[in-house]
Amino acid sequence: MASPELNDIIYNALDDNKALEITSLTVSHLTDMTDIMIICTATSNRHAKTLADKVCRACKSQDKRPYSITGADEAQWVLIDFNDIVVHIMLADTREFYNLEKLWALTESSREHNA
């Protein structure tokens, strides 16, 4: 189970560094891979890299380290995996294209329909 403290640390690091449209989705009832997905928008590749760095530094100061970081080189979509919490830092076009919020809402609707 994801700790509320880690969730708060990540959210605050994103908010303090001007991430846009920060959304937290509880997905533990839909998948065993993670409990919470935090999705936010960065204004540029540099901003995405900075947000990822700030999240990792804030978590590291509390002895929480990510299992992996993916996409930081191009920084159109940076994924930081803390196991119970997965952070998606996306550029606006990328976020609009993949629309993770809608994808997970569809997964929820599909699951309810099949139940």
C-alpha positions as CSV (number, residue, x, y, z in Angstrom):
1,M,0.0,0.0,0.0
2,A,1.4,3.4,-1.0
3,S,2.2,5.7,1.9
4,P,0.3,8.9,2.2
5,E,3.5,10.6,3.2
6,L,5.3,9.6,-0.1
7,N,2.2,10.8,-2.0
8,D,2.4,14.1,-0.3
9,I,6.2,14.5,-0.9
10,I,5.7,13.8,-4.6
11,Y,2.7,16.1,-4.9
12,N,4.4,18.9,-3.1
13,A,7.6,18.6,-5.1
14,L,5.6,18.8,-8.3
15,D,3.5,21.7,-7.1
16,D,6.4,23.7,-5.7
17,N,8.1,23.4,-9.1
18,K,5.2,24.6,-11.1
19,A,3.9,21.3,-12.6
20,L,0.5,21.8,-14.2
21,E,-2.7,19.8,-13.9
22,I,-1.4,17.5,-11.2
23,T,-3.8,14.5,-11.0
24,S,-3.6,11.5,-8.6
25,L,-5.4,8.3,-9.6
26,T,-6.0,5.4,-7.2
27,V,-5.6,2.3,-9.4
28,S,-5.0,-0.4,-6.8
29,H,-8.4,-1.9,-7.5
30,L,-7.6,-2.2,-11.2
31,T,-4.0,-3.5,-11.2
32,D,-1.5,-5.2,-9.0
33,M,1.4,-3.2,-10.5
34,T,0.9,0.0,-8.5
35,D,-1.5,1.7,-6.1
36,I,-1.4,5.3,-7.2
37,M,-0.6,7.1,-10.5
38,I,0.3,10.7,-10.3
39,I,0.2,12.5,-13.6
40,C,1.2,16.1,-14.4
41,T,2.1,18.4,-17.2
42,A,5.5,20.0,-17.8
43,T,5.8,23.1,-19.9
44,S,9.0,22.0,-21.7
45,N,11.5,19.2,-21.9
46,R,13.8,21.0,-19.5
47,H,10.9,21.6,-17.1
48,A,10.1,17.8,-17.2
49,K,13.7,16.9,-16.4
50,T,13.7,19.4,-13.6
51,L,10.4,18.1,-12.1
52,A,11.8,14.5,-12.3
53,D,15.0,15.6,-10.5
54,K,13.1,17.6,-7.8
55,V,10.7,14.6,-7.1
56,C,13.7,12.2,-6.8
57,R,15.6,14.6,-4.5
58,A,12.6,15.3,-2.3
59,C,11.9,11.6,-2.0
60,K,15.6,10.8,-1.4
61,S,15.7,13.2,1.5
62,Q,13.1,11.0,3.1
63,D,15.0,7.8,2.2
64,K,12.6,6.9,-0.6
65,R,14.3,6.1,-3.9
66,P,12.7,5.2,-7.2
67,Y,13.1,1.7,-8.6
68,S,13.5,3.2,-12.1
69,I,13.3,6.3,-14.1
70,T,12.4,6.1,-17.8
71,G,12.3,8.8,-20.5
72,A,14.4,11.4,-18.8
73,D,16.7,11.7,-21.9
74,E,14.1,13.0,-24.3
75,A,11.8,14.2,-21.5
76,Q,8.5,14.2,-23.4
77,W,7.2,11.6,-20.9
78,V,9.2,10.9,-17.8
79,L,8.0,7.9,-15.7
80,I,9.3,7.5,-12.2
81,D,8.5,4.2,-10.5
82,F,8.3,4.1,-6.7
83,N,6.6,0.7,-6.9
84,D,3.4,1.7,-5.0
85,I,3.3,5.1,-6.7
86,V,4.1,5.8,-10.4
87,V,4.7,9.4,-11.5
88,H,4.1,10.4,-15.1
89,I,5.5,13.8,-16.1
90,M,4.4,14.6,-19.6
91,L,4.5,17.4,-22.1
92,A,1.0,18.8,-22.9
93,D,0.9,17.2,-26.4
94,T,2.0,13.8,-25.1
95,R,-0.5,13.9,-22.2
96,E,-3.3,14.9,-24.5
97,F,-2.4,12.1,-27.0
98,Y,-2.2,9.3,-24.4
99,N,-4.9,10.6,-22.1
100,L,-4.1,8.3,-19.2
101,E,-6.9,9.6,-17.1
102,K,-9.5,8.5,-19.8
103,L,-7.7,5.2,-20.4
104,W,-7.9,4.3,-16.7
105,A,-11.5,5.5,-16.5
106,L,-12.3,3.2,-19.5
107,T,-10.5,0.3,-17.7
108,E,-12.7,1.0,-14.7
109,S,-15.9,1.1,-16.8
110,S,-14.9,-2.1,-18.6
111,R,-14.2,-3.9,-15.3
112,E,-17.6,-2.8,-13.9
113,H,-19.3,-4.0,-17.1
114,N,-17.6,-7.4,-16.9
115,A,-18.3,-7.9,-13.2
